[in-house]
Amino acid sequence: MPFVLRPSRGPFRDLPREVPILTAISFTVALGFGIVAPDIPAFGRHFGVSTAAAASVVSAFALMRIVGALPAGRLADRFGQPVVMATGIAIVAVSSIVAGFSNSFAELIILRGAGGVGSAMFGVSGQTLLLVSVPNEQRGRASGLFAGGFLVGGISGPAVGGVIAAWSERAPFIIYGCMLIIPALIAGTVLHDRSRQRHEAAHRPRRAIAEIAAALRDRAYRAAAAANLGDGFAVIGVRSAIVPLFVHDVLHRSAVWTGAGFLVVAALNAGVLLPAGRLADRFGRRPVIVGGCFTSASALVLLALLPGLGGYFTALAVLGLGSGLLDVGPAAMLGDILKGNGGTVVATYQMAGDIGAVAGPVTAGYLVDAASYGAAFGAAAGVLGLAAVLGLFAPETRWRDRPAAPVFPSSVVAPGDGQAGPDPDHHQAAGPAHQFQPPRRPREPGPGRPRGQRP
């Protein structure tokens, strides 16, 4: 579109136009979700159900995100990312507005489940479009900006949502849905499909299974997915569900200190996103992934060992740094792996994070009841440690698309000198353009024949 210009300065300098558009969309979606999130349990109890039943409204949304991820990836590969993104945002918008007018708890939980499917469609198609739109040398920075949009929107939303919910418990849902109309229109009209193989999807019914199998055979993909699972398990799940209880039960402090600690995590997370993206683009994805896993794991160990508020804030500050690295490195590595369409592969990657976010609070909560908070934090650190080990043994993908280096004559030893001659397999792997051709010796002109004239 002619009115969408590529920024010439600022954090989006020299990036494709899809990056600022997707970042703005992610900010708006996260802002709206943040507005409605604090109101969901209270609105559920408005229908006279128990606290556990009211909390299940949140679980229904998360569960349907997991269930809808793979179908969303298939749809993105078949119809293109912008169409699926616009449809997903529209589903969330409509379901949220209708949920604001729901008259029973059953209606509310069904509508929130539908919103989870729409969220999966937006998340998978949006991240796929981002990753296939930028070259390798910009993918880390683009991933950091995209994650920053979610983070800033998620931080800002609850403050606004709390004020609106004090006025009306139904209003946040309606406002959230109305806010999503503009992002849905932008996704459907301004963005363009960057897939290079979408026309093949209809002729390959088993392509999704083949893509997942091929991705799981790639050590780099396994490392990226494991890091995302560890991030969801520990940084998102355990932090959100267990740390507030830790502040109340162990530190004997009010919820104000929980909010202050979360603000420290969010501020440092946001501050490290752009530097982490530049590091991933300059030095590779693997150091950022391994560093993020080890930093986050050490933060959870510090949380279990350091006493008092000083230890609490120190641990959460370190956690913010580690989570910022994990918001960038795994996504950039995933983008390096994608070839053309990648909706199914991105879907399984996001499913890993969602499964971790769902399993983390349940596992850690059981360990708190059966053992202690230290055991729960130690288990979360162990999950991140395993992801770090996979990252250590993963190949670097930052320069994966570079052509093979040519073979020069000086590196080839002629047979018969007691050493092996040129390896034909090596030349074949390097490609025809890089095969070594021995130099031809110029022919001397015969007597009575001018130079260059054929006999």
C-alpha positions as CSV (number, residue, x, y, z in Angstrom):
1,M,0.0,0.0,0.0
2,P,1.4,3.4,-0.9
3,F,0.5,5.0,2.4
4,V,2.4,2.5,4.5
5,L,6.0,3.7,4.4
6,R,9.1,1.9,5.6
7,P,10.5,3.9,8.6
8,S,13.8,5.7,7.9
9,R,14.7,6.1,11.5
10,G,14.0,4.7,15.0
11,P,13.9,1.1,16.1
12,F,12.1,0.0,12.8
13,R,14.8,1.5,10.6
14,D,15.4,-0.5,7.4
15,L,13.0,-3.2,8.5
16,P,10.2,-4.5,6.1
17,R,6.9,-2.6,6.6
18,E,5.3,-5.8,8.0
19,V,7.3,-5.4,11.2
20,P,5.9,-2.1,12.4
21,I,2.4,-3.1,11.3
22,L,2.5,-6.4,13.1
23,T,4.0,-4.8,16.2
24,A,1.2,-2.2,16.3
25,I,-1.4,-5.0,15.9
26,S,0.3,-7.1,18.7
27,F,0.2,-4.0,21.0
28,T,-3.5,-3.4,20.4
29,V,-4.4,-7.1,20.9
30,A,-2.3,-7.3,24.1
31,L,-3.7,-4.0,25.4
32,G,-7.3,-5.3,24.9
33,F,-6.5,-8.6,26.5
34,G,-4.9,-6.8,29.4
35,I,-8.1,-4.7,29.8
36,V,-10.3,-7.8,30.1
37,A,-8.0,-10.2,32.0
38,P,-8.5,-8.8,35.5
39,D,-12.2,-8.8,35.1
40,I,-12.7,-12.4,33.9
41,P,-12.7,-14.2,37.3
42,A,-14.9,-11.6,38.9
43,F,-17.4,-11.6,36.0
44,G,-17.5,-15.4,36.2
45,R,-18.5,-15.3,39.9
46,H,-21.2,-12.8,38.9
47,F,-23.2,-16.0,37.8
48,G,-23.0,-17.5,41.3
49,V,-20.3,-20.2,40.6
50,S,-17.4,-21.2,42.7
51,T,-13.9,-19.6,42.6
52,A,-12.5,-22.7,40.8
53,A,-15.3,-22.6,38.2
54,A,-14.7,-18.9,37.6
55,A,-11.0,-19.5,37.1
56,S,-11.8,-22.2,34.6
57,V,-12.9,-19.4,32.2
58,V,-9.2,-18.5,31.9
59,S,-8.3,-22.2,31.4
60,A,-10.9,-22.6,28.7
61,F,-9.2,-19.8,26.7
62,A,-5.7,-21.3,27.1
63,L,-6.9,-24.8,26.3
64,M,-8.6,-23.8,23.1
65,R,-5.4,-21.9,22.1
66,I,-3.6,-25.2,22.3
67,V,-6.3,-27.2,20.5
68,G,-6.7,-24.6,17.7
69,A,-3.0,-24.1,17.0
70,L,-2.4,-26.8,14.5
71,P,-5.6,-26.2,12.5
72,A,-4.6,-22.5,12.5
73,G,-1.3,-23.4,11.0
74,R,-2.9,-25.4,8.3
75,L,-5.3,-22.6,7.5
76,A,-2.4,-20.1,7.3
77,D,-0.5,-22.4,4.9
78,R,-3.6,-22.9,2.7
79,F,-5.2,-19.4,2.6
80,G,-2.3,-17.1,3.6
81,Q,-1.3,-15.5,6.9
82,P,-3.2,-12.1,6.5
83,V,-6.6,-13.8,5.9
84,V,-6.2,-16.1,8.8
85,M,-5.0,-13.3,11.0
86,A,-7.9,-11.0,10.2
87,T,-10.3,-13.9,10.7
88,G,-8.8,-14.8,14.1
89,I,-8.9,-11.3,15.4
90,A,-12.5,-10.9,14.2
91,I,-13.4,-14.1,16.0
92,V,-11.9,-12.8,19.3
93,A,-13.6,-9.4,18.7
94,V,-17.1,-10.9,18.2
95,S,-16.8,-13.5,20.9
96,S,-15.7,-10.8,23.4
97,I,-18.5,-8.4,22.6
98,V,-21.1,-11.2,22.8
99,A,-19.5,-12.4,26.1
100,G,-20.1,-9.0,27.5
101,F,-23.8,-9.6,27.0
102,S,-23.8,-13.3,28.2
103,N,-26.6,-14.3,30.5
104,S,-25.2,-17.5,31.9
105,F,-21.9,-19.0,32.9
106,A,-22.1,-21.6,30.2
107,E,-22.4,-18.9,27.6
108,L,-19.4,-17.1,29.0
109,I,-17.1,-20.1,29.0
110,I,-18.2,-21.2,25.5
111,L,-17.5,-17.7,24.1
112,R,-14.1,-17.5,25.8
113,G,-13.2,-20.8,24.3
114,A,-14.1,-19.5,20.9
115,G,-11.9,-16.5,21.6
116,G,-9.1,-18.9,22.4
117,V,-9.4,-20.4,18.9
118,G,-9.3,-17.0,17.4
119,S,-6.3,-16.1,19.5
120,A,-4.5,-19.2,18.1
121,M,-5.3,-18.1,14.6
122,F,-3.9,-14.7,15.2
123,G,-0.8,-15.8,17.1
124,V,0.3,-18.5,14.6
125,S,-0.4,-16.5,11.4
126,G,1.1,-13.3,12.8
127,Q,4.3,-14.8,13.9
128,T,4.6,-16.8,10.7
129,L,4.2,-13.7,8.6
130,L,6.7,-11.8,10.7
131,L,9.4,-14.5,10.4
132,V,9.0,-15.1,6.7
133,S,9.0,-11.3,6.0
134,V,12.4,-10.4,7.3
135,P,15.9,-11.7,6.3
136,N,18.1,-13.6,8.7
137,E,20.2,-10.6,9.5
138,Q,17.2,-8.7,10.8
139,R,15.1,-11.5,12.3
140,G,16.4,-11.0,15.9
141,R,15.6,-7.3,16.0
142,A,12.2,-7.9,14.4
143,S,11.3,-10.6,16.9
144,G,12.3,-8.3,19.8
145,L,10.1,-5.5,18.5
146,F,7.1,-7.9,17.9
147,A,7.5,-9.3,21.5
148,G,7.8,-5.7,22.8
149,G,4.4,-4.8,21.3
150,F,2.8,-7.6,23.3
151,L,4.7,-6.8,26.4
152,V,3.9,-3.1,26.5
153,G,0.3,-3.7,25.7
154,G,0.1,-6.4,28.3
155,I,1.5,-4.1,31.0
156,S,-0.7,-1.2,30.1
157,G,-4.0,-3.1,29.8
158,P,-4.6,-4.2,33.4
159,A,-4.3,-0.6,34.7
160,V,-7.0,0.6,32.3
161,G,-9.1,-2.6,32.8
162,G,-9.2,-2.2,36.6
163,V,-10.7,1.3,36.2
164,I,-13.3,0.1,33.6
165,A,-14.2,-3.0,35.7
166,A,-14.9,-0.8,38.7
167,W,-17.5,0.9,36.6
168,S,-19.0,-2.2,34.9
169,E,-18.1,-5.8,34.8
170,R,-19.4,-6.2,31.3
171,A,-17.8,-3.1,29.8
172,P,-14.2,-4.5,29.5
173,F,-15.4,-7.3,27.2
174,I,-17.3,-4.9,24.9
175,I,-14.4,-2.4,24.8
176,Y,-11.9,-5.2,24.1
177,G,-14.0,-6.4,21.2
178,C,-14.5,-3.0,19.7
179,M,-10.7,-2.3,19.9
180,L,-10.0,-5.3,17.7
181,I,-12.0,-4.1,14.8
182,I,-9.3,-1.8,13.4
183,P,-6.5,-4.4,13.7
184,A,-8.7,-7.0,11.9
185,L,-9.3,-4.5,9.0
186,I,-5.5,-3.7,8.8
187,A,-4.6,-7.3,8.8
188,G,-7.0,-8.1,6.0
189,T,-6.4,-5.1,3.7
190,V,-2.8,-3.8,4.3
191,L,-0.7,-6.9,4.9
192,H,0.2,-9.3,2.0
193,D,0.9,-13.0,2.0
194,R,4.6,-13.6,2.0
195,S,4.4,-17.4,1.6
196,R,6.3,-18.8,-1.3
197,Q,4.6,-22.3,-1.4
198,R,1.0,-21.7,-0.5
199,H,-0.3,-23.0,-3.9
200,E,1.2,-26.4,-3.1
201,A,-0.6,-26.9,0.2
202,A,-3.8,-28.1,-1.4
203,H,-2.0,-30.9,-3.3
204,R,-0.1,-32.2,-0.3
205,P,-2.6,-33.6,2.3
206,R,0.1,-35.1,4.5
207,R,2.2,-32.0,4.4
208,A,1.5,-31.0,8.0
209,I,2.7,-34.3,9.4
210,A,5.7,-34.3,7.1
211,E,6.6,-30.7,8.2
212,I,6.3,-31.6,11.9
213,A,8.4,-34.7,11.5
214,A,11.1,-32.9,9.6
215,A,11.1,-30.1,12.2
216,L,11.5,-32.5,15.1
217,R,14.5,-34.1,13.4
218,D,16.2,-30.7,13.4
219,R,18.2,-30.1,16.5
220,A,17.8,-26.4,16.1
221,Y,14.0,-26.7,16.1
222,R,14.0,-28.9,19.2
223,A,16.2,-26.4,21.0
224,A,13.9,-23.5,20.1
225,A,10.7,-25.4,21.1
226,A,12.3,-26.5,24.3
227,A,13.3,-23.0,25.2
228,N,9.8,-21.7,24.4
229,L,8.3,-24.5,26.6
230,G,10.7,-23.6,29.4
231,D,9.8,-20.0,29.1
232,G,6.1,-20.8,29.3
233,F,6.6,-23.2,32.2
234,A,8.8,-21.1,34.4
235,V,8.8,-17.5,33.4
236,I,5.1,-17.2,32.5
237,G,3.4,-20.1,34.4
238,V,5.3,-20.3,37.7
239,R,5.9,-16.6,37.9
240,S,2.2,-15.7,37.4
241,A,0.7,-18.5,39.6
242,I,3.2,-19.3,42.3
243,V,5.1,-16.1,43.0
244,P,2.0,-14.2,44.3
245,L,1.4,-17.1,46.8
246,F,5.1,-17.0,47.7
247,V,4.9,-13.3,48.5
248,H,1.9,-13.9,50.8
249,D,3.0,-17.2,52.4
250,V,6.8,-16.8,52.8
251,L,7.5,-13.1,52.6
252,H,4.2,-12.2,54.5
253,R,3.7,-9.2,52.3
254,S,0.6,-7.8,50.5
255,A,-0.3,-8.0,46.8
256,V,1.3,-4.6,46.3
257,W,4.7,-6.2,46.5
258,T,3.7,-8.8,44.0
259,G,2.8,-6.1,41.6
260,A,6.0,-4.2,42.2
261,G,8.0,-7.4,41.5
262,F,6.1,-8.0,38.3
263,L,6.8,-4.5,37.3
264,V,10.5,-5.0,37.7
265,V,10.3,-8.1,35.6
266,A,8.4,-6.3,32.8
267,A,10.6,-3.3,32.8
268,L,13.9,-5.2,32.5
269,N,12.3,-7.6,30.0
270,A,11.3,-4.7,27.8
271,G,14.6,-3.0,28.2
272,V,16.6,-6.0,27.0
273,L,14.5,-6.9,23.9
274,L,16.2,-4.7,21.4
275,P,19.8,-5.4,22.6
276,A,19.0,-9.1,22.6
277,G,17.7,-8.9,19.1
278,R,20.9,-7.2,17.9
279,L,23.0,-9.7,19.7
280,A,21.1,-12.6,18.1
281,D,21.6,-11.0,14.7
282,R,25.3,-10.3,15.2
283,F,26.5,-13.3,17.2
284,G,23.9,-15.9,16.5
285,R,20.7,-17.3,18.1
286,R,22.3,-20.1,20.1
287,P,24.2,-17.8,22.6
288,V,21.0,-15.8,23.3
289,I,18.9,-19.0,23.9
290,V,21.5,-20.6,26.2
291,G,22.1,-17.4,28.0
292,G,18.4,-16.8,28.5
293,C,17.7,-20.3,29.8
294,F,20.6,-20.2,32.3
295,T,19.8,-16.6,33.4
296,S,16.2,-17.4,34.0
297,A,17.1,-20.7,35.8
298,S,19.5,-18.9,38.1
299,A,16.8,-16.3,38.9
300,L,14.5,-19.1,40.1
301,V,17.3,-20.6,42.2
302,L,18.0,-17.2,43.7
303,L,14.3,-16.8,44.5
304,A,14.4,-20.0,46.5
305,L,17.7,-19.2,48.3
306,L,17.8,-15.5,48.9
307,P,15.8,-14.3,51.9
308,G,13.6,-11.2,52.3
309,L,12.5,-8.5,49.9
310,G,16.0,-7.8,48.7
311,G,16.5,-11.3,47.5
312,Y,13.0,-11.3,46.0
313,F,13.6,-8.2,43.9
314,T,17.1,-9.3,42.9
315,A,15.8,-12.6,41.7
316,L,12.9,-11.0,39.7
317,A,15.3,-8.5,38.1
318,V,17.5,-11.4,36.9
319,L,14.3,-13.2,35.7
320,G,13.4,-10.1,33.7
321,L,16.7,-10.2,31.9
322,G,16.5,-13.9,31.1
323,S,12.9,-13.7,29.9
324,G,13.9,-10.9,27.5
325,L,16.5,-13.1,25.9
326,L,14.0,-15.9,25.6
327,D,11.5,-13.7,23.9
328,V,14.0,-13.2,21.0
329,G,16.4,-16.1,20.6
330,P,14.0,-19.0,20.1
331,A,11.7,-17.1,17.7
332,A,14.7,-16.0,15.6
333,M,16.0,-19.5,15.4
334,L,12.5,-20.7,14.4
335,G,12.4,-18.2,11.6
336,D,15.8,-19.4,10.3
337,I,14.4,-22.9,10.0
338,L,11.2,-22.0,8.1
339,K,11.1,-22.5,4.3
340,G,8.3,-20.7,2.6
341,N,5.1,-21.7,4.4
342,G,5.6,-22.5,8.0
343,G,2.2,-22.2,9.7
344,T,2.3,-25.8,11.0
345,V,5.8,-25.5,12.3
346,V,5.1,-22.2,14.0
347,A,1.9,-23.7,15.5
348,T,3.8,-26.6,17.1
349,Y,6.3,-24.1,18.5
350,Q,3.6,-22.0,20.0
351,M,1.9,-25.1,21.4
352,A,5.0,-25.9,23.3
353,G,4.9,-22.5,25.0
354,D,1.2,-22.8,25.8
355,I,1.6,-26.3,27.2
356,G,4.4,-25.0,29.4
357,A,2.2,-22.1,30.6
358,V,-0.6,-24.5,31.5
359,A,1.6,-27.3,33.0
360,G,3.8,-25.0,35.0
361,P,1.3,-23.7,37.6
362,V,-0.2,-27.2,38.0
363,T,3.2,-28.9,38.5
364,A,4.6,-26.2,40.7
365,G,1.4,-26.0,42.8
366,Y,1.6,-29.7,43.5
367,L,5.2,-29.4,44.5
368,V,4.4,-26.5,46.9
369,D,1.7,-28.6,48.6
370,A,3.8,-31.8,48.7
371,A,7.2,-30.3,49.5
372,S,8.0,-26.6,49.5
373,Y,8.3,-23.4,47.4
374,G,12.0,-24.2,46.9
375,A,11.2,-27.5,45.3
376,A,8.7,-25.8,42.9
377,F,11.3,-23.1,41.9
378,G,14.0,-25.8,41.6
379,A,11.8,-27.9,39.2
380,A,11.2,-24.8,37.0
381,A,14.9,-24.1,37.0
382,G,15.5,-27.7,36.0
383,V,13.2,-27.4,33.0
384,L,15.1,-24.3,31.8
385,G,18.4,-26.1,32.4
386,L,17.3,-29.0,30.1
387,A,16.4,-26.5,27.5
388,A,19.8,-24.8,27.8
389,V,21.5,-28.2,27.3
390,L,19.5,-28.7,24.1
391,G,20.6,-25.2,23.0
392,L,24.2,-26.0,23.6
393,F,24.1,-29.0,21.3
394,A,22.0,-27.3,18.6
395,P,23.6,-26.0,15.4
396,E,23.8,-22.2,14.8
397,T,21.1,-21.2,12.3
398,R,21.9,-17.5,11.9
399,W,24.1,-18.1,8.8
400,R,22.3,-21.3,7.6
401,D,21.2,-19.8,4.3
402,R,24.7,-18.7,3.2
403,P,26.0,-20.5,0.1
404,A,28.8,-23.1,0.4
405,A,32.3,-21.7,0.1
406,P,34.0,-22.4,-3.2
407,V,36.9,-24.9,-3.3
408,F,40.1,-23.4,-4.5
409,P,42.8,-25.2,-6.5
410,S,45.3,-24.9,-3.7
411,S,43.2,-27.0,-1.4
412,V,43.2,-30.0,-3.8
413,V,46.0,-32.5,-3.7
414,A,46.6,-34.5,-6.9
415,P,46.2,-38.3,-6.6
416,G,49.4,-40.2,-6.7
417,D,51.3,-38.0,-4.2
418,G,50.5,-40.4,-1.3
419,Q,47.4,-38.5,-0.3
420,A,43.8,-38.6,-1.3
421,G,42.6,-36.6,-4.3
422,P,39.6,-34.4,-4.5
423,D,36.6,-35.8,-2.8
424,P,33.8,-36.1,-5.4
425,D,31.1,-36.1,-2.7
426,H,32.4,-32.8,-1.4
427,H,32.2,-31.2,-4.8
428,Q,28.7,-32.5,-5.3
429,A,27.5,-31.1,-2.0
430,A,29.0,-27.7,-2.8
431,G,27.0,-27.5,-6.0
432,P,28.0,-27.3,-9.6
433,A,28.9,-23.6,-9.4
434,H,31.6,-24.4,-6.8
435,Q,33.2,-27.5,-8.3
436,F,36.8,-27.2,-9.0
437,Q,37.9,-27.3,-12.7
438,P,41.6,-27.8,-13.3
439,P,43.1,-25.0,-15.3
440,R,43.6,-25.7,-19.0
441,R,47.1,-25.5,-20.4
442,P,47.3,-23.2,-23.5
443,R,48.1,-24.9,-26.7
444,E,51.2,-23.9,-28.5
445,P,50.7,-23.0,-32.2
446,G,52.2,-25.5,-34.5
447,P,54.7,-24.5,-37.2
448,G,53.1,-22.5,-40.0
449,R,49.8,-22.1,-38.1
450,P,48.9,-18.7,-36.6
451,R,48.0,-18.5,-32.9
452,G,44.3,-19.1,-32.2
453,Q,43.7,-20.8,-35.7
454,R,42.3,-24.3,-35.5
455,P,44.1,-26.9,-37.7
